Amino acid sequence: MRLLADENVRPAHVLALKSAGHDIVQVEEVLEKGAPDTAVLEAAQEAERSVLTYDRKDFSAMSDHAGVFICDEQMAPREVRRTVEQVNQVYPTLDDVVEFLSDWV
């Protein structure tokens, strides 16, 4: 799965997904620090990546994207990996899908 981790995502969550074979990059690798959320979604859409974020307030209402995974910062890294994989199996496409990973624990 191709993911773009928002700038606030813990390194442990990124590492859990990378170690499971997911293609995940951090937003700082493709955008300047502090880039607006709309720019994050645009970059993810152009790269065909779903966004992983903790920012439920701003990302939950957005549309026209390749998927958004909103997780809780306190989730264990293995839970983030497992729930991302579960959501990916359920949906045929993640276009415009917003999922709260804590609902899948």
C-alpha positions in Angstrom: 0.0 0.0 0.0 1.2 3.5 -0.8 0.9 6.0 2.0 1.9 9.6 2.8 2.4 10.2 6.6 1.4 13.6 7.7 4.1 15.6 9.6 2.7 14.8 13.0 2.8 11.0 12.6 5.0 9.2 15.1 8.1 7.5 13.6 7.1 4.3 15.3 3.9 4.2 13.3 5.8 4.9 10.0 8.3 2.2 10.8 5.6 -0.4 11.6 4.1 0.1 8.2 7.5 0.2 6.4 8.6 -3.0 8.1 5.4 -4.7 6.9 6.3 -3.8 3.3 4.2 -0.7 2.8 5.5 2.1 0.6 5.2 5.0 3.1 6.9 8.4 2.8 6.7 11.3 5.2 5.2 14.6 4.1 8.5 16.4 4.8 10.1 14.4 2.0 7.7 15.9 -0.6 6.5 19.2 0.9 7.9 22.0 3.1 7.3 21.8 6.8 3.9 23.4 7.7 2.4 22.8 4.3 -1.4 23.3 4.4 -3.6 20.2 4.7 -5.0 20.8 1.2 -1.4 20.6 -0.2 -0.8 17.4 1.7 -4.0 15.9 0.1 -3.0 17.2 -3.4 0.5 15.7 -3.1 -0.9 12.4 -1.9 -3.5 12.3 -4.7 -0.8 13.1 -7.4 1.4 10.3 -6.0 -1.6 7.9 -5.6 -1.0 7.6 -1.9 -3.4 7.5 1.0 -2.8 10.0 3.9 -2.0 8.7 7.4 -2.7 11.4 10.0 -3.8 12.2 13.5 -5.6 15.3 12.4 -9.2 14.3 12.6 -10.6 17.9 12.7 -9.1 19.0 9.3 -8.9 15.8 7.3 -12.2 14.1 8.1 -14.3 16.6 6.1 -12.1 16.7 3.0 -12.9 15.1 -0.3 -11.3 14.4 -3.7 -8.4 12.3 -2.4 -6.8 8.9 -2.6 -7.9 7.9 1.0 -7.3 9.2 4.5 -6.5 7.1 7.5 -7.0 9.0 10.8 -5.4 7.2 13.7 -5.0 8.0 17.3 -1.5 9.0 18.4 -1.8 6.5 21.3 -2.4 3.5 19.1 0.3 0.8 19.3 2.3 0.7 16.1 1.1 -2.9 15.4 -2.5 -1.7 15.7 -1.9 1.0 13.1 -0.4 -1.5 10.7 -3.1 -4.1 11.3 -6.0 -1.6 10.9 -4.6 0.0 7.8 -4.3 -3.5 6.3 -7.9 -4.4 7.3 -9.3 -1.2 5.8 -7.4 -1.8 2.6 -8.9 -5.3 2.3 -12.4 -4.1 2.8 -12.6 -1.3 0.2 -12.1 -2.0 -3.5 -10.7 1.5 -3.9 -9.8 4.1 -1.2 -10.7 7.1 -3.3 -12.5 9.6 -1.0 -12.6 7.1 1.8 -11.9 8.5 5.3 -11.5 5.9 8.0 -10.9 6.3 11.7 -8.5 3.5 12.6 -9.5 3.5 16.2 -12.9 2.2 15.1 -11.2 -0.9 13.7 -9.3 -1.9 16.9 
